[in-house]
């Protein structure tokens, strides 16, 4: 099984979709955006949030690839923005601390 970092780096999406999500990730606010996407309540830790967001993004990508009429580009971007933001938090939490 791939670790979380490998799963994130193995994602391949259209360049324009990723570029737009990167721009949006600059304004990502966990308390506002993650709650809106996952539902209100206690926020999960970054690793758990990344896993849930990856599941949601995978479903949206399948809809995009199949040409599903229910596909929402806006929702896909929102999920990718949150995924990028949570991935940054996850990476920061794993970085060795300098004392």
Gaussian input, Z-matrix of N, CA and C with variables (Angstrom, degrees):
# hf/3-21g

backbone

0 1
 N
 C     1     B1
 C     2     B2     1     A1
 N     3     B3     2     A2     1     D1
 C     4     B4     3     A3     2     D2
 C     5     B5     4     A4     3     D3
 N     6     B6     5     A5     4     D4
 C     7     B7     6     A6     5     D5
 C     8     B8     7     A7     6     D6
 N     9     B9     8     A8     7     D7
 C    10    B10     9     A9     8     D8
 C    11    B11    10    A10     9     D9
 N    12    B12    11    A11    10    D10
 C    13    B13    12    A12    11    D11
 C    14    B14    13    A13    12    D12
 N    15    B15    14    A14    13    D13
 C    16    B16    15    A15    14    D14
 C    17    B17    16    A16    15    D15
 N    18    B18    17    A17    16    D16
 C    19    B19    18    A18    17    D17
 C    20    B20    19    A19    18    D18
 N    21    B21    20    A20    19    D19
 C    22    B22    21    A21    20    D20
 C    23    B23    22    A22    21    D21
 N    24    B24    23    A23    22    D22
 C    25    B25    24    A24    23    D23
 C    26    B26    25    A25    24    D24
 N    27    B27    26    A26    25    D25
 C    28    B28    27    A27    26    D26
 C    29    B29    28    A28    27    D27
 N    30    B30    29    A29    28    D28
 C    31    B31    30    A30    29    D29
 C    32    B32    31    A31    30    D30
 N    33    B33    32    A32    31    D31
 C    34    B34    33    A33    32    D32
 C    35    B35    34    A34    33    D33
 N    36    B36    35    A35    34    D34
 C    37    B37    36    A36    35    D35
 C    38    B38    37    A37    36    D36
 N    39    B39    38    A38    37    D37
 C    40    B40    39    A39    38    D38
 C    41    B41    40    A40    39    D39
 N    42    B42    41    A41    40    D40
 C    43    B43    42    A42    41    D41
 C    44    B44    43    A43    42    D42
 N    45    B45    44    A44    43    D43
 C    46    B46    45    A45    44    D44
 C    47    B47    46    A46    45    D45
 N    48    B48    47    A47    46    D46
 C    49    B49    48    A48    47    D47
 C    50    B50    49    A49    48    D48
 N    51    B51    50    A50    49    D49
 C    52    B52    51    A51    50    D50
 C    53    B53    52    A52    51    D51
 N    54    B54    53    A53    52    D52
 C    55    B55    54    A54    53    D53
 C    56    B56    55    A55    54    D54
 N    57    B57    56    A56    55    D55
 C    58    B58    57    A57    56    D56
 C    59    B59    58    A58    57    D57
 N    60    B60    59    A59    58    D58
 C    61    B61    60    A60    59    D59
 C    62    B62    61    A61    60    D60
 N    63    B63    62    A62    61    D61
 C    64    B64    63    A63    62    D62
 C    65    B65    64    A64    63    D63
 N    66    B66    65    A65    64    D64
 C    67    B67    66    A66    65    D65
 C    68    B68    67    A67    66    D66
 N    69    B69    68    A68    67    D67
 C    70    B70    69    A69    68    D68
 C    71    B71    70    A70    69    D69
 N    72    B72    71    A71    70    D70
 C    73    B73    72    A72    71    D71
 C    74    B74    73    A73    72    D72
 N    75    B75    74    A74    73    D73
 C    76    B76    75    A75    74    D74
 C    77    B77    76    A76    75    D75
 N    78    B78    77    A77    76    D76
 C    79    B79    78    A78    77    D77
 C    80    B80    79    A79    78    D78
 N    81    B81    80    A80    79    D79
 C    82    B82    81    A81    80    D80
 C    83    B83    82    A82    81    D81
 N    84    B84    83    A83    82    D82
 C    85    B85    84    A84    83    D83
 C    86    B86    85    A85    84    D84
 N    87    B87    86    A86    85    D85
 C    88    B88    87    A87    86    D86
 C    89    B89    88    A88    87    D87
 N    90    B90    89    A89    88    D88
 C    91    B91    90    A90    89    D89
 C    92    B92    91    A91    90    D90
 N    93    B93    92    A92    91    D91
 C    94    B94    93    A93    92    D92
 C    95    B95    94    A94    93    D93
 N    96    B96    95    A95    94    D94
 C    97    B97    96    A96    95    D95
 C    98    B98    97    A97    96    D96
 N    99    B99    98    A98    97    D97
 C   100   B100    99    A99    98    D98
 C   101   B101   100   A100    99    D99
 N   102   B102   101   A101   100   D100
 C   103   B103   102   A102   101   D101
 C   104   B104   103   A103   102   D102
 N   105   B105   104   A104   103   D103
 C   106   B106   105   A105   104   D104
 C   107   B107   106   A106   105   D105
 N   108   B108   107   A107   106   D106
 C   109   B109   108   A108   107   D107
 C   110   B110   109   A109   108   D108
 N   111   B111   110   A110   109   D109
 C   112   B112   111   A111   110   D110
 C   113   B113   112   A112   111   D111
 N   114   B114   113   A113   112   D112
 C   115   B115   114   A114   113   D113
 C   116   B116   115   A115   114   D114
 N   117   B117   116   A116   115   D115
 C   118   B118   117   A117   116   D116
 C   119   B119   118   A118   117   D117
 N   120   B120   119   A119   118   D118
 C   121   B121   120   A120   119   D119
 C   122   B122   121   A121   120   D120
 N   123   B123   122   A122   121   D121
 C   124   B124   123   A123   122   D122
 C   125   B125   124   A124   123   D123
 N   126   B126   125   A125   124   D124
 C   127   B127   126   A126   125   D125
 C   128   B128   127   A127   126   D126
 N   129   B129   128   A128   127   D127
 C   130   B130   129   A129   128   D128
 C   131   B131   130   A130   129   D129
 N   132   B132   131   A131   130   D130
 C   133   B133   132   A132   131   D131
 C   134   B134   133   A133   132   D132
 N   135   B135   134   A134   133   D133
 C   136   B136   135   A135   134   D134
 C   137   B137   136   A136   135   D135
 N   138   B138   137   A137   136   D136
 C   139   B139   138   A138   137   D137
 C   140   B140   139   A139   138   D138
 N   141   B141   140   A140   139   D139
 C   142   B142   141   A141   140   D140
 C   143   B143   142   A142   141   D141
 N   144   B144   143   A143   142   D142
 C   145   B145   144   A144   143   D143
 C   146   B146   145   A145   144   D144
 N   147   B147   146   A146   145   D145
 C   148   B148   147   A147   146   D146
 C   149   B149   148   A148   147   D147
 N   150   B150   149   A149   148   D148
 C   151   B151   150   A150   149   D149
 C   152   B152   151   A151   150   D150
 N   153   B153   152   A152   151   D151
 C   154   B154   153   A153   152   D152
 C   155   B155   154   A154   153   D153
 N   156   B156   155   A155   154   D154
 C   157   B157   156   A156   155   D155
 C   158   B158   157   A157   156   D156
 N   159   B159   158   A158   157   D157
 C   160   B160   159   A159   158   D158
 C   161   B161   160   A160   159   D159
 N   162   B162   161   A161   160   D160
 C   163   B163   162   A162   161   D161
 C   164   B164   163   A163   162   D162
 N   165   B165   164   A164   163   D163
 C   166   B166   165   A165   164   D164
 C   167   B167   166   A166   165   D165
 N   168   B168   167   A167   166   D166
 C   169   B169   168   A168   167   D167
 C   170   B170   169   A169   168   D168
 N   171   B171   170   A170   169   D169
 C   172   B172   171   A171   170   D170
 C   173   B173   172   A172   171   D171
 N   174   B174   173   A173   172   D172
 C   175   B175   174   A174   173   D173
 C   176   B176   175   A175   174   D174
 N   177   B177   176   A176   175   D175
 C   178   B178   177   A177   176   D176
 C   179   B179   178   A178   177   D177
 N   180   B180   179   A179   178   D178
 C   181   B181   180   A180   179   D179
 C   182   B182   181   A181   180   D180
 N   183   B183   182   A182   181   D181
 C   184   B184   183   A183   182   D182
 C   185   B185   184   A184   183   D183
 N   186   B186   185   A185   184   D184
 C   187   B187   186   A186   185   D185
 C   188   B188   187   A187   186   D186
 N   189   B189   188   A188   187   D187
 C   190   B190   189   A189   188   D188
 C   191   B191   190   A190   189   D189
 N   192   B192   191   A191   190   D190
 C   193   B193   192   A192   191   D191
 C   194   B194   193   A193   192   D192
 N   195   B195   194   A194   193   D193
 C   196   B196   195   A195   194   D194
 C   197   B197   196   A196   195   D195
 N   198   B198   197   A197   196   D196
 C   199   B199   198   A198   197   D197
 C   200   B200   199   A199   198   D198
 N   201   B201   200   A200   199   D199
 C   202   B202   201   A201   200   D200
 C   203   B203   202   A202   201   D201
 N   204   B204   203   A203   202   D202
 C   205   B205   204   A204   203   D203
 C   206   B206   205   A205   204   D204
 N   207   B207   206   A206   205   D205
 C   208   B208   207   A207   206   D206
 C   209   B209   208   A208   207   D207
 N   210   B210   209   A209   208   D208
 C   211   B211   210   A210   209   D209
 C   212   B212   211   A211   210   D210
 N   213   B213   212   A212   211   D211
 C   214   B214   213   A213   212   D212
 C   215   B215   214   A214   213   D213
 N   216   B216   215   A215   214   D214
 C   217   B217   216   A216   215   D215
 C   218   B218   217   A217   216   D216
 N   219   B219   218   A218   217   D217
 C   220   B220   219   A219   218   D218
 C   221   B221   220   A220   219   D219
 N   222   B222   221   A221   220   D220
 C   223   B223   222   A222   221   D221
 C   224   B224   223   A223   222   D222
 N   225   B225   224   A224   223   D223
 C   226   B226   225   A225   224   D224
 C   227   B227   226   A226   225   D225
 N   228   B228   227   A227   226   D226
 C   229   B229   228   A228   227   D227
 C   230   B230   229   A229   228   D228
 N   231   B231   230   A230   229   D229
 C   232   B232   231   A231   230   D230
 C   233   B233   232   A232   231   D231
 N   234   B234   233   A233   232   D232
 C   235   B235   234   A234   233   D233
 C   236   B236   235   A235   234   D234
 N   237   B237   236   A236   235   D235
 C   238   B238   237   A237   236   D236
 C   239   B239   238   A238   237   D237
 N   240   B240   239   A239   238   D238
 C   241   B241   240   A240   239   D239
 C   242   B242   241   A241   240   D240
 N   243   B243   242   A242   241   D241
 C   244   B244   243   A243   242   D242
 C   245   B245   244   A244   243   D243
 N   246   B246   245   A245   244   D244
 C   247   B247   246   A246   245   D245
 C   248   B248   247   A247   246   D246
 N   249   B249   248   A248   247   D247
 C   250   B250   249   A249   248   D248
 C   251   B251   250   A250   249   D249
 N   252   B252   251   A251   250   D250
 C   253   B253   252   A252   251   D251
 C   254   B254   253   A253   252   D252
 N   255   B255   254   A254   253   D253
 C   256   B256   255   A255   254   D254
 C   257   B257   256   A256   255   D255
 N   258   B258   257   A257   256   D256
 C   259   B259   258   A258   257   D257
 C   260   B260   259   A259   258   D258
 N   261   B261   260   A260   259   D259
 C   262   B262   261   A261   260   D260
 C   263   B263   262   A262   261   D261
 N   264   B264   263   A263   262   D262
 C   265   B265   264   A264   263   D263
 C   266   B266   265   A265   264   D264
 N   267   B267   266   A266   265   D265
 C   268   B268   267   A267   266   D266
 C   269   B269   268   A268   267   D267
 N   270   B270   269   A269   268   D268
 C   271   B271   270   A270   269   D269
 C   272   B272   271   A271   270   D270
 N   273   B273   272   A272   271   D271
 C   274   B274   273   A273   272   D272
 C   275   B275   274   A274   273   D273
 N   276   B276   275   A275   274   D274
 C   277   B277   276   A276   275   D275
 C   278   B278   277   A277   276   D276
 N   279   B279   278   A278   277   D277
 C   280   B280   279   A279   278   D278
 C   281   B281   280   A280   279   D279
 N   282   B282   281   A281   280   D280
 C   283   B283   282   A282   281   D281
 C   284   B284   283   A283   282   D282
 N   285   B285   284   A284   283   D283
 C   286   B286   285   A285   284   D284
 C   287   B287   286   A286   285   D285
 N   288   B288   287   A287   286   D286
 C   289   B289   288   A288   287   D287
 C   290   B290   289   A289   288   D288
 N   291   B291   290   A290   289   D289
 C   292   B292   291   A291   290   D290
 C   293   B293   292   A292   291   D291
 N   294   B294   293   A293   292   D292
 C   295   B295   294   A294   293   D293
 C   296   B296   295   A295   294   D294

   B1=1.4502
   B2=1.5276
   B3=1.2979
   B4=1.4544
   B5=1.5240
   B6=1.3419
   B7=1.4546
   B8=1.5262
   B9=1.2880
   B10=1.4626
   B11=1.5257
   B12=1.3047
   B13=1.4612
   B14=1.5270
   B15=1.3222
   B16=1.4664
   B17=1.5158
   B18=1.3219
   B19=1.4662
   B20=1.5297
   B21=1.3145
   B22=1.4622
   B23=1.5295
   B24=1.3241
   B25=1.4611
   B26=1.5242
   B27=1.3237
   B28=1.4656
   B29=1.5328
   B30=1.3226
   B31=1.4732
   B32=1.5245
   B33=1.3033
   B34=1.4689
   B35=1.5149
   B36=1.3201
   B37=1.4603
   B38=1.5195
   B39=1.3362
   B40=1.4679
   B41=1.5315
   B42=1.3071
   B43=1.4565
   B44=1.5298
   B45=1.3251
   B46=1.4643
   B47=1.5328
   B48=1.3091
   B49=1.4661
   B50=1.5348
   B51=1.3005
   B52=1.4632
   B53=1.5286
   B54=1.3013
   B55=1.4664
   B56=1.5246
   B57=1.3168
   B58=1.4617
   B59=1.5241
   B60=1.3221
   B61=1.4598
   B62=1.5262
   B63=1.3254
   B64=1.4731
   B65=1.5201
   B66=1.3144
   B67=1.4667
   B68=1.5257
   B69=1.3231
   B70=1.4526
   B71=1.5177
   B72=1.3261
   B73=1.4668
   B74=1.5251
   B75=1.3214
   B76=1.4643
   B77=1.5230
   B78=1.3329
   B79=1.4641
   B80=1.5309
   B81=1.3172
   B82=1.4629
   B83=1.5139
   B84=1.3279
   B85=1.4671
   B86=1.5213
   B87=1.2916
   B88=1.4592
   B89=1.5217
   B90=1.3218
   B91=1.4594
   B92=1.5278
   B93=1.2973
   B94=1.4621
   B95=1.5269
   B96=1.3085
   B97=1.4623
   B98=1.5259
   B99=1.3075
   B100=1.4550
   B101=1.5272
   B102=1.3203
   B103=1.4600
   B104=1.5220
   B105=1.2978
   B106=1.4625
   B107=1.5320
   B108=1.3155
   B109=1.4609
   B110=1.5282
   B111=1.3249
   B112=1.4613
   B113=1.5253
   B114=1.3014
   B115=1.4561
   B116=1.5175
   B117=1.2791
   B118=1.4564
   B119=1.5144
   B120=1.2953
   B121=1.4537
   B122=1.5129
   B123=1.3021
   B124=1.4593
   B125=1.5182
   B126=1.3227
   B127=1.4626
   B128=1.5243
   B129=1.3332
   B130=1.4686
   B131=1.5248
   B132=1.2929
   B133=1.4666
   B134=1.5229
   B135=1.3366
   B136=1.4670
   B137=1.5284
   B138=1.3221
   B139=1.4758
   B140=1.5274
   B141=1.3174
   B142=1.4624
   B143=1.5211
   B144=1.3328
   B145=1.4635
   B146=1.5233
   B147=1.3265
   B148=1.4665
   B149=1.5224
   B150=1.3162
   B151=1.4701
   B152=1.5280
   B153=1.3195
   B154=1.4746
   B155=1.5256
   B156=1.3172
   B157=1.4668
   B158=1.5259
   B159=1.3334
   B160=1.4635
   B161=1.5236
   B162=1.3253
   B163=1.4668
   B164=1.5355
   B165=1.3259
   B166=1.4629
   B167=1.5350
   B168=1.3289
   B169=1.4636
   B170=1.5163
   B171=1.3187
   B172=1.4647
   B173=1.5346
   B174=1.3144
   B175=1.4716
   B176=1.5275
   B177=1.3209
   B178=1.4691
   B179=1.5203
   B180=1.3306
   B181=1.4643
   B182=1.5227
   B183=1.3213
   B184=1.4628
   B185=1.5367
   B186=1.3117
   B187=1.4621
   B188=1.5260
   B189=1.3343
   B190=1.4714
   B191=1.5209
   B192=1.3241
   B193=1.4657
   B194=1.5290
   B195=1.3228
   B196=1.4661
   B197=1.5301
   B198=1.3273
   B199=1.4594
   B200=1.5250
   B201=1.3139
   B202=1.4643
   B203=1.5308
   B204=1.3230
   B205=1.4635
   B206=1.5278
   B207=1.3180
   B208=1.4565
   B209=1.5152
   B210=1.3237
   B211=1.4606
   B212=1.5194
   B213=1.3338
   B214=1.4581
   B215=1.5251
   B216=1.3124
   B217=1.4595
   B218=1.5264
   B219=1.3147
   B220=1.4642
   B221=1.5258
   B222=1.3139
   B223=1.4664
   B224=1.5263
   B225=1.3309
   B226=1.4657
   B227=1.5256
   B228=1.3183
   B229=1.4645
   B230=1.5222
   B231=1.3264
   B232=1.4624
   B233=1.5263
   B234=1.3203
   B235=1.4686
   B236=1.5275
   B237=1.3290
   B238=1.4655
   B239=1.5243
   B240=1.3137
   B241=1.4683
   B242=1.5302
   B243=1.3296
   B244=1.4648
   B245=1.5236
   B246=1.3155
   B247=1.4630
   B248=1.5247
   B249=1.3110
   B250=1.4686
   B251=1.5270
   B252=1.3191
   B253=1.4603
   B254=1.5227
   B255=1.3162
   B256=1.4612
   B257=1.5229
   B258=1.3171
   B259=1.4653
   B260=1.5274
   B261=1.3213
   B262=1.4649
   B263=1.5252
   B264=1.3302
   B265=1.4668
   B266=1.5346
   B267=1.3178
   B268=1.4613
   B269=1.5257
   B270=1.3339
   B271=1.4650
   B272=1.5237
   B273=1.3358
   B274=1.4667
   B275=1.5289
   B276=1.3097
   B277=1.4635
   B278=1.5279
   B279=1.3087
   B280=1.4717
   B281=1.5124
   B282=1.3244
   B283=1.4593
   B284=1.5334
   B285=1.3124
   B286=1.4709
   B287=1.5226
   B288=1.2982
   B289=1.4723
   B290=1.5244
   B291=1.3107
   B292=1.4604
   B293=1.5342
   B294=1.3146
   B295=1.4697
   B296=1.4900
   A1=109.79
   A2=115.16
   A3=120.11
   A4=110.64
   A5=116.06
   A6=117.67
   A7=109.06
   A8=116.40
   A9=121.95
   A10=112.43
   A11=117.32
   A12=121.08
   A13=110.64
   A14=117.26
   A15=120.93
   A16=111.18
   A17=116.41
   A18=120.21
   A19=110.39
   A20=116.23
   A21=119.92
   A22=111.79
   A23=116.10
   A24=119.15
   A25=112.61
   A26=117.16
   A27=119.57
   A28=113.16
   A29=117.37
   A30=119.61
   A31=110.22
   A32=116.77
   A33=122.38
   A34=108.24
   A35=115.49
   A36=122.00
   A37=109.24
   A38=117.65
   A39=119.80
   A40=111.57
   A41=114.88
   A42=122.11
   A43=112.93
   A44=116.94
   A45=120.12
   A46=111.04
   A47=116.96
   A48=121.58
   A49=110.06
   A50=116.77
   A51=121.80
   A52=110.67
   A53=116.67
   A54=120.65
   A55=110.98
   A56=116.31
   A57=120.87
   A58=110.49
   A59=117.34
   A60=121.16
   A61=111.10
   A62=118.12
   A63=120.78
   A64=111.12
   A65=115.85
   A66=119.83
   A67=109.48
   A68=116.79
   A69=120.78
   A70=113.25
   A71=117.33
   A72=121.45
   A73=111.95
   A74=117.07
   A75=120.20
   A76=111.19
   A77=117.51
   A78=121.98
   A79=112.25
   A80=117.37
   A81=121.41
   A82=110.67
   A83=115.38
   A84=122.38
   A85=107.70
   A86=115.33
   A87=122.32
   A88=112.65
   A89=116.49
   A90=120.09
   A91=112.03
   A92=117.60
   A93=121.30
   A94=111.79
   A95=116.65
   A96=121.29
   A97=113.87
   A98=116.97
   A99=119.48
   A100=111.07
   A101=116.51
   A102=119.06
   A103=111.55
   A104=116.54
   A105=120.40
   A106=111.02
   A107=117.36
   A108=121.12
   A109=113.62
   A110=116.67
   A111=120.18
   A112=112.98
   A113=116.94
   A114=120.28
   A115=109.50
   A116=115.08
   A117=119.96
   A118=110.90
   A119=115.23
   A120=122.05
   A121=109.00
   A122=115.69
   A123=120.78
   A124=109.71
   A125=115.03
   A126=119.41
   A127=110.15
   A128=117.13
   A129=119.91
   A130=110.74
   A131=116.47
   A132=120.59
   A133=108.60
   A134=117.36
   A135=119.72
   A136=114.91
   A137=118.62
   A138=120.49
   A139=110.97
   A140=116.96
   A141=120.96
   A142=110.71
   A143=116.27
   A144=120.27
   A145=110.38
   A146=117.28
   A147=120.92
   A148=110.39
   A149=116.91
   A150=119.96
   A151=111.18
   A152=116.87
   A153=120.75
   A154=110.48
   A155=116.76
   A156=120.58
   A157=111.19
   A158=117.25
   A159=119.92
   A160=110.78
   A161=117.12
   A162=120.71
   A163=110.18
   A164=115.52
   A165=120.18
   A166=110.79
   A167=115.64
   A168=119.92
   A169=110.97
   A170=116.96
   A171=120.68
   A172=110.50
   A173=116.24
   A174=120.14
   A175=111.00
   A176=116.33
   A177=119.79
   A178=111.35
   A179=116.95
   A180=119.27
   A181=110.77
   A182=117.07
   A183=120.31
   A184=110.28
   A185=117.05
   A186=120.53
   A187=110.53
   A188=116.58
   A189=121.06
   A190=110.53
   A191=116.30
   A192=120.72
   A193=113.16
   A194=115.95
   A195=119.32
   A196=112.88
   A197=117.06
   A198=119.77
   A199=112.78
   A200=116.75
   A201=122.76
   A202=110.25
   A203=116.27
   A204=121.43
   A205=111.67
   A206=118.03
   A207=121.77
   A208=114.01
   A209=117.10
   A210=121.04
   A211=110.28
   A212=115.67
   A213=121.65
   A214=109.54
   A215=116.45
   A216=121.52
   A217=110.18
   A218=116.73
   A219=121.14
   A220=111.02
   A221=116.77
   A222=120.88
   A223=110.19
   A224=116.49
   A225=120.61
   A226=109.92
   A227=116.87
   A228=120.34
   A229=111.11
   A230=117.61
   A231=120.50
   A232=111.17
   A233=116.42
   A234=120.73
   A235=110.32
   A236=117.74
   A237=120.63
   A238=111.76
   A239=117.33
   A240=121.32
   A241=109.54
   A242=116.58
   A243=120.53
   A244=110.74
   A245=117.01
   A246=121.06
   A247=110.82
   A248=116.86
   A249=120.39
   A250=111.04
   A251=116.58
   A252=120.06
   A253=112.45
   A254=116.63
   A255=120.76
   A256=111.03
   A257=117.52
   A258=120.79
   A259=110.17
   A260=116.81
   A261=120.27
   A262=110.75
   A263=116.71
   A264=120.25
   A265=111.19
   A266=115.70
   A267=120.47
   A268=110.53
   A269=116.98
   A270=120.97
   A271=110.82
   A272=116.66
   A273=120.55
   A274=111.07
   A275=117.02
   A276=120.34
   A277=111.56
   A278=117.20
   A279=121.47
   A280=112.74
   A281=117.56
   A282=120.95
   A283=109.42
   A284=116.43
   A285=118.97
   A286=109.92
   A287=115.50
   A288=121.50
   A289=109.49
   A290=115.43
   A291=121.18
   A292=107.56
   A293=117.04
   A294=120.29
   A295=111.12
   D1=136.60
   D2=179.72
   D3=-71.79
   D4=145.55
   D5=173.54
   D6=-79.07
   D7=169.49
   D8=-173.39
   D9=-60.49
   D10=-42.37
   D11=179.86
   D12=-62.87
   D13=-42.95
   D14=178.68
   D15=-64.29
   D16=-38.78
   D17=178.98
   D18=-63.21
   D19=-40.33
   D20=-179.80
   D21=-67.41
   D22=-42.87
   D23=-177.98
   D24=-73.40
   D25=-18.15
   D26=-179.39
   D27=-86.72
   D28=-7.25
   D29=178.54
   D30=-64.74
   D31=133.70
   D32=176.71
   D33=-126.96
   D34=114.02
   D35=-179.83
   D36=-130.58
   D37=162.69
   D38=179.37
   D39=-56.48
   D40=140.33
   D41=-175.49
   D42=-54.63
   D43=-43.09
   D44=-177.90
   D45=-66.06
   D46=-36.92
   D47=178.31
   D48=-64.47
   D49=-45.01
   D50=-179.94
   D51=-67.34
   D52=-43.52
   D53=-179.51
   D54=-61.07
   D55=-43.34
   D56=179.36
   D57=-65.62
   D58=-41.34
   D59=178.91
   D60=-65.03
   D61=-37.22
   D62=177.78
   D63=-61.80
   D64=-41.01
   D65=178.27
   D66=-63.67
   D67=-45.17
   D68=179.15
   D69=-65.50
   D70=-31.49
   D71=-178.32
   D72=-65.51
   D73=-20.04
   D74=178.42
   D75=-65.01
   D76=-26.14
   D77=-179.88
   D78=-106.06
   D79=13.74
   D80=-177.63
   D81=-65.47
   D82=129.77
   D83=174.48
   D84=-126.02
   D85=114.63
   D86=-173.55
   D87=-55.23
   D88=-49.21
   D89=-175.72
   D90=-63.05
   D91=-34.31
   D92=179.76
   D93=-84.57
   D94=-53.65
   D95=-170.32
   D96=-77.04
   D97=-43.00
   D98=-177.38
   D99=-67.91
   D100=-39.68
   D101=177.75
   D102=-62.79
   D103=-38.94
   D104=179.43
   D105=-64.17
   D106=-36.40
   D107=-177.07
   D108=-83.61
   D109=-38.64
   D110=-175.23
   D111=-97.66
   D112=-13.51
   D113=-176.24
   D114=105.70
   D115=154.30
   D116=-176.22
   D117=-78.77
   D118=153.27
   D119=-177.16
   D120=135.41
   D121=-160.71
   D122=179.65
   D123=-69.48
   D124=130.37
   D125=179.52
   D126=-77.39
   D127=138.45
   D128=177.23
   D129=-73.28
   D130=163.79
   D131=174.06
   D132=-64.81
   D133=159.50
   D134=-177.34
   D135=-53.40
   D136=-41.51
   D137=-178.86
   D138=-63.07
   D139=-44.28
   D140=178.96
   D141=-66.81
   D142=-38.44
   D143=178.28
   D144=-64.58
   D145=-41.48
   D146=178.87
   D147=-61.07
   D148=-43.71
   D149=-179.94
   D150=-61.59
   D151=-45.94
   D152=-179.96
   D153=-64.91
   D154=-43.44
   D155=179.46
   D156=-64.72
   D157=-35.77
   D158=178.22
   D159=-65.33
   D160=-38.55
   D161=176.71
   D162=-62.81
   D163=-45.64
   D164=-179.31
   D165=-64.66
   D166=-41.43
   D167=-179.58
   D168=-66.44
   D169=-38.52
   D170=178.96
   D171=-60.51
   D172=-43.62
   D173=178.11
   D174=-61.69
   D175=-43.22
   D176=179.04
   D177=-66.15
   D178=-38.16
   D179=179.23
   D180=-66.25
   D181=-37.38
   D182=175.83
   D183=-61.87
   D184=-41.90
   D185=177.12
   D186=-62.46
   D187=-43.15
   D188=-179.94
   D189=-60.94
   D190=-47.58
   D191=-177.41
   D192=-66.02
   D193=-32.99
   D194=-177.79
   D195=-86.58
   D196=-7.00
   D197=-179.25
   D198=75.18
   D199=24.99
   D200=-179.96
   D201=-58.04
   D202=131.85
   D203=-179.32
   D204=-66.06
   D205=-20.51
   D206=179.95
   D207=-86.11
   D208=-0.15
   D209=-178.85
   D210=-66.35
   D211=134.36
   D212=178.02
   D213=-118.31
   D214=112.30
   D215=177.91
   D216=-61.93
   D217=-40.21
   D218=-179.94
   D219=-61.19
   D220=-45.64
   D221=178.86
   D222=-64.05
   D223=-41.02
   D224=179.28
   D225=-60.71
   D226=-44.76
   D227=178.37
   D228=-63.79
   D229=-42.45
   D230=178.17
   D231=-58.51
   D232=-42.16
   D233=179.85
   D234=-67.70
   D235=-43.01
   D236=178.72
   D237=-64.32
   D238=-39.40
   D239=177.73
   D240=-61.11
   D241=-48.36
   D242=178.87
   D243=-63.52
   D244=-39.91
   D245=178.89
   D246=-60.88
   D247=-43.52
   D248=178.29
   D249=-65.72
   D250=-43.04
   D251=178.70
   D252=-62.86
   D253=-44.59
   D254=179.84
   D255=-68.89
   D256=-34.86
   D257=177.63
   D258=-63.65
   D259=-38.50
   D260=177.04
   D261=-64.51
   D262=-42.52
   D263=177.39
   D264=-64.09
   D265=-40.36
   D266=178.50
   D267=-62.43
   D268=-46.91
   D269=179.72
   D270=-62.34
   D271=-40.63
   D272=179.78
   D273=-65.00
   D274=-35.27
   D275=-179.58
   D276=-72.07
   D277=-22.38
   D278=-179.56
   D279=-93.50
   D280=-12.96
   D281=-177.55
   D282=-68.21
   D283=140.58
   D284=178.19
   D285=-64.89
   D286=138.62
   D287=-178.70
   D288=-86.64
   D289=133.97
   D290=176.52
   D291=-96.72
   D292=123.55
   D293=-178.04
   D294=-94.17

